[in-house]
Amino acid sequence: MNYLQYYPVDIVNGEGTRCTLFVSGCEHKCKGCYNQKSWSFCSGILFDKAMEDQIIKDLKDTRIRRQGLTLSGGDPLHPKNLNTILSLVKRVKFECPDKDIWVWTGYKLSELSEQQKQILPYIDVIIDGKFIQEQADPSLIWRGSANQVIYRLKDLK
């Protein structure tokens, strides 16, 4: 898996101060997407153990307390990204159990494959659905278009 950008301190993509990883690769190719450079799976930098270790280190940093990790893209739940993302979220939950994990995906929660559903026990919030330009609304918090839904998974368990 490749990633385009990593922000060790982010206050925009989820609640609280967070670490945010933007992965490469998206098949949805939504009209009006603000991050079209993320569509290619070849874009960006190879996600490796050093980057994973850095995320864990940042999440554990007591000088700047982070509430959690955000995964966006591209699409973290694309089948080409899923194994790496699943490994990452398992490690985060094991080593940083007090941190929450947010995931943005163009896939609908109700339509996830069995493989994609494997991530659900490890994440706290999922924002699902493709960006639909005709439903774009800049007043929405954490969503680009009105069709996208924020699910707090602990409330569904």
C-alpha positions as MATLAB code, in Angstrom:
seq = 'MNYLQYYPVDIVNGEGTRCTLFVSGCEHKCKGCYNQKSWSFCSGILFDKAMEDQIIKDLKDTRIRRQGLTLSGGDPLHPKNLNTILSLVKRVKFECPDKDIWVWTGYKLSELSEQQKQILPYIDVIIDGKFIQEQADPSLIWRGSANQVIYRLKDLK';
ca = [
       0.000    0.000    0.000;
       1.112    3.536   -0.705;
       0.165    6.685    1.132;
       0.087   10.294   -0.035;
       0.385   12.201    3.208;
       0.765   11.686    6.906;
      -0.098   14.403    9.411;
       1.250   13.640   12.898;
      -0.901   16.460   14.319;
      -4.304   17.126   12.760;
      -7.383   18.853   14.175;
      -9.605   18.712   11.071;
     -10.247   15.041   10.271;
     -12.204   13.823   13.281;
     -12.676   14.740   16.909;
      -9.782   16.073   18.920;
      -6.135   16.174   17.947;
      -5.279   13.206   15.748;
      -2.739   11.497   13.549;
      -4.072   11.286    9.984;
      -2.952    9.019    7.145;
      -4.149    9.569    3.576;
      -3.733    6.322    1.635;
      -3.374    6.002   -2.130;
      -5.853    4.231   -4.349;
      -9.539    4.739   -4.982;
     -11.796    3.171   -7.578;
     -14.792    5.425   -6.871;
     -13.380    8.434   -8.752;
     -16.158   10.700   -7.516;
     -16.965   13.743   -9.636;
     -15.713   16.803   -7.756;
     -13.341   14.833   -5.515;
     -10.992   17.210   -3.699;
      -8.197   14.627   -3.637;
      -8.003   13.245   -7.183;
      -4.261   12.602   -6.859;
      -5.221    9.860   -4.393;
      -6.980    7.777   -7.041;
      -3.816    6.073   -8.311;
      -2.517    3.164   -6.247;
       0.996    4.077   -7.420;
       0.887    7.631   -6.052;
       2.829    8.587   -2.977;
       5.205    6.639   -0.779;
       5.295    2.964    0.158;
       3.765    2.407    3.600;
       6.388    0.460    5.526;
       7.197   -0.655    9.070;
       9.041    2.603    9.740;
       5.900    4.619    8.919;
       3.757    2.296   11.019;
       6.212    2.653   13.910;
       6.086    6.447   13.533;
       2.288    6.453   13.812;
       2.458    4.377   17.000;
       5.175    6.647   18.415;
       3.092    9.751   17.640;
      -0.036    8.245   19.183;
       1.929    7.505   22.365;
       3.586   10.952   22.486;
       2.596   12.649   25.741;
       3.816   16.105   24.690;
       0.922   16.421   22.219;
      -1.900   14.146   23.279;
      -3.738   12.634   20.335;
      -7.260   11.313   20.647;
      -6.680    8.846   17.854;
      -5.914    7.902   14.275;
      -7.776    8.921   11.140;
      -7.547    6.906    7.913;
      -8.664    8.570    4.711;
      -7.560    8.644    1.130;
      -7.971    7.395   -1.471;
      -9.943    4.640    0.128;
      -8.523    2.715    3.084;
     -11.080   -0.050    2.534;
     -10.201   -0.743   -1.087;
      -9.236   -4.433   -1.326;
      -5.680   -3.486   -2.368;
      -5.248   -1.460    0.861;
      -7.209   -3.637    3.244;
      -4.550   -6.074    4.493;
      -2.167   -3.253    5.425;
      -4.932   -1.178    7.020;
      -6.228   -4.156    8.987;
      -2.747   -4.876   10.314;
      -2.304   -1.208   11.274;
      -5.610   -0.863   13.133;
      -5.029   -4.113   15.030;
      -1.621   -2.846   16.145;
      -3.022    0.554   17.143;
      -5.772   -1.057   19.236;
      -3.260   -3.419   20.868;
      -0.550   -0.834   21.629;
      -2.738    2.259   22.072;
      -6.071    0.928   23.394;
      -7.140    4.379   24.611;
      -7.026    5.843   21.078;
      -9.988    5.888   18.709;
      -9.826    5.132   14.991;
     -11.844    6.930   12.323;
     -12.125    5.696    8.709;
     -13.490    7.458    5.641;
     -14.590    5.197    2.774;
     -16.580    5.478   -0.423;
     -18.089    2.065    0.262;
     -21.450    1.944    2.056;
     -21.375    0.235    5.432;
     -24.292   -1.981    4.400;
     -22.428   -3.135    1.275;
     -19.020   -4.022    2.743;
     -17.574   -7.373    1.737;
     -16.797   -9.972    4.380;
     -13.117   -9.039    4.035;
     -13.874   -5.336    4.552;
     -16.075   -6.093    7.582;
     -13.033   -7.577    9.354;
     -11.897   -4.031   10.158;
     -15.098   -3.027   11.961;
     -14.248   -4.438   15.428;
     -11.075   -2.314   15.460;
     -12.492    1.054   14.427;
     -14.706    3.474   16.309;
     -16.153    5.707   13.599;
     -16.744    5.109    9.907;
     -17.939    7.756    7.466;
     -19.308    5.944    4.452;
     -20.513    6.712    0.968;
     -19.149    8.246   -2.183;
     -18.881   12.000   -2.487;
     -21.826   13.179   -4.613;
     -21.163   16.641   -5.988;
     -24.874   17.420   -6.366;
     -25.287   16.819   -2.619;
     -22.164   18.719   -1.585;
     -22.651   20.826    1.509;
     -19.707   22.703    3.060;
     -21.662   23.161    6.307;
     -21.585   19.417    7.064;
     -19.080   18.379    9.665;
     -16.694   15.564    8.619;
     -18.624   14.915    5.397;
     -18.493   16.386    1.936;
     -21.977   15.487    0.741;
     -25.320   14.886    2.432;
     -25.523   11.210    1.435;
     -22.483   10.308    3.532;
     -23.263    8.876    6.963;
     -21.250    8.991   10.195;
     -21.518    5.738   12.138;
     -20.234    5.525   15.705;
     -19.683    1.808   15.762;
     -19.717    1.376   19.544;
     -23.330    2.570   19.381;
     -24.128   -0.228   16.895;
     -22.430   -3.019   18.849;
];
